[in-house]
């Protein structure tokens, strides 16, 4: 059985190549990804999928509920899996936006003991710029999203670096339980073509096919870590002092 992140990457990546070949690339957007993502989730989990899922147990002081892009629901209101997607083409998502997407995923996944996936799709050249995004903490400076191995996002380090962009988002949920750190499994990308292939003679030669214009990367949140530390924005102790 294929892993869910592989199913999502192949489904969304194939869909983009197909639609682009038929001249519909001008329609591409984050909303356009809803068809392949929802169909891939329905196939993998064999149950219903809801878009813009509102987490009933987590709402802002204004009354608005925290939402995730997609939720797999079998026995409402409990969810089996959640997905956040980002589209990168003319508009390049900010580092703070990506962090907040992953944080929201973790919160819902933690509350419902669900699987959680982050989908990043778009123009390959723009995606490369996102992989160059740097962030740093006390002990690490490097890429936020690593291409071929797992990532460890220290939220208590990331929040001060993006104080203006993230502070209000945390404060909108003053009593929510936020993760101090989020671990991501190594991603799956599709399509992914090698720079060189080996010919039947054993020599290296340049591929005859063109690299695809669009690509999809999918990460899964690793929730196996024991003794995960958490904080609440309304708490004046611990990490909230660092963040706020």
N, C-alpha and C positions, 0 to 999 in steps of 0.2 A: 504494500500500500504506500503510495507516494505521500511524503510529508506535506502538510497543508501549505507551508510556505513555498514549496516547489509547485504545487497545484496552482496557487495564486499567481506566481511569477509566470508560469507557462501560459495560463489562461489569459492574463492581462497582456502579456507580451505578444502572444499570437494574435490576439484581437487587434492590437494597435497596428501590427504589420499588415493585417488583412484590410483594415479600414483605410490605412494610408495608401495601400496599393489601389484601392478603389476611389482615390481622390478625395477622401473625407478628412484629411489631416487638419484642415482649417476649422473643423468642429471640435477638435480635441480640447479637453479641459478636465478638471478634477471631477466634475459631474459626469462627464462622458465615461469615466471609468466604472460607474455604478453598475453597468450591465455585466461586464465580465467578472467583476468582483462578486456581485450577488449570485451569479450563476455558479461560479466556482465554489462558493461557500455552501450553496444549496446542494450541490453535487457531493461535496466532501462530508457534510454533516447530516444530509438526508432530512432536513427540516427547514422551517421558515427563516427568512432573513429580513431584518428591519433596518431601514436607513434612518439616519439622524436619531439614533436611539437615545432616549433620555433616561439617565440613571435616577430612578425614583428616590433613592436614599441620599442623594447628593445634590444640593441646590444652593444657589447663591442667596445672599441676604435679600436680593430683589425678588426672589421666588423662582427664578429661572433654573432649570435643572442642567447639570453637566451632561453633555452629549458626546457620543462617539459616532463616527461615520456609519458603521455597520455593526449589527449585533445578530448573532445566530441564536435563535430562541426556540427551545423545544417545549419547555414547561414554564410559561410566563409566570412571574417576571424574570426568573433566573435565566441567564444567558450561558451558552456553551463557549462562545468565542466572540471576540470583538476585533474590529479592524479600523485603523485610521489610514487615510490615503493622502498623498501629496503629489501634485502635478507640477512639473518643472519644465517650462518652455520659455515663453517670453517673460513670464514672472518667475523670479527665482525665490523660493521660500526662504525666509530668514532662519538663522540658527535657533533663535528663540522660539519661533513657531514650531520647528521640528521638535525641540525639547518639550514644549507644552503638549504637543500631540502624543508623544510617548508617555509623558506623565499621566495624561488622561486615560490612556490605555491601561496603564498599570493600576490605576485607582479602581477602575471598573473590574478588571481582571482579578484583583485582590478581593474585592467585595463579593464577587460571585464565583470565585475559584475557577475562572475561565481562562482559555487560551487567548493570547493577544498577539496581533500582527501589525507591523507598520509597513505600508506599501509606498515606495517612492518610484514614480514613473515619469518619463519625459524624454526630451532630446538628450542624446548621449553626451554631447558637448557640455550641456548645462549640468547634467548629473556629475560630470567630472569636477565642475566647479564646486558643487556641494560637497563632494568627497574631500576637497581641499579645505573645507571649513575647519578652522582651528578653535579649540577651546582649551582652557587650562584650569587646573586647580593647584593645590599646594604641592602635589606630588607628580602631576602629569600635565603635559601640554602635547596635544596631538589631535588627530581627526576625531570628530564626534562619531561619525558612522564609518566603521572600518569595512573594507570591501570583502576581505577573505577570512576574517576571524571575528570573534565576538567582541562586543564593545561594552565598556563599563562606564556608565554616565553617572558621575557624582553630582546629584542634584544640589546638595548643600554647597558645592563649589560652583556649579553652573549658575545658580540663582544670583549671587552677588555680581557675577560678570555681566549679567543682563538685567540689572536691577530695574531700569526703567521699563523694559519690555515684559518682565515676568512678575514684578512685585504685585501689581494690581490683580493679576490673574490668581496668584496665591491668596491674596486677601479677599477675593470674591467668595472663597470657601474657607472661612476662618476656623471651622471646626472639623474640616476634612483631615483624613490621615494620609499624608504624603510620604512617598518613599524617599529615604536618604540617598539611595543608590539604585540604579536600574541596570540589570545585566541583559545583554542581547545575545542570542545565539548567532553563530556565523550566518550570513545572509545567503539567499539563493538568487541568482540573476538570470534573466532570460530576455532576448537571446544573448548568448555570449560566444563570440567567435574568437578563436586564437589568432594571434598576429601572424603566426606561421604554421604551416602544416608540413608533414613529412611525406614526400613522394614515394612511389613504389620502389625507387632506386635507393631510398635511404637519405637523399639529399633534401635540404630545406628549400622550400619554394613559397612564393607569395600566393595566397589563396586567389582563386578566380572569382569569388563572390564578393559583393560589396558589403561592408559593415552596415548593419541596420541603423536607421536614423533614430529610432526610439528603443528604449530599453526599460526594463522593470527590475527593481530590487526589492526583496521582501525579507524583513527581519522578524523573528519571534522573540518575545520577552521571555527570558529565563526566570521562572518563578521557583526554581528548586533550591535556591539559596536559603540556608537555615538562619534563624535569628536575624531576620531582616529588620533594620532599624527604620523607624518612621518618625515624623514630626507633624505637629499641627500649627498652622500660622498664628492661631490665637494664643499659643503657648509662648511665654516669654523666656523659657529656658531652652537650652540645647541649641539645635541648629537654627531655630527661628531667629535667634539673636544674630547669627551670622548672616542670614538672608535679609532681615529687615532692620 
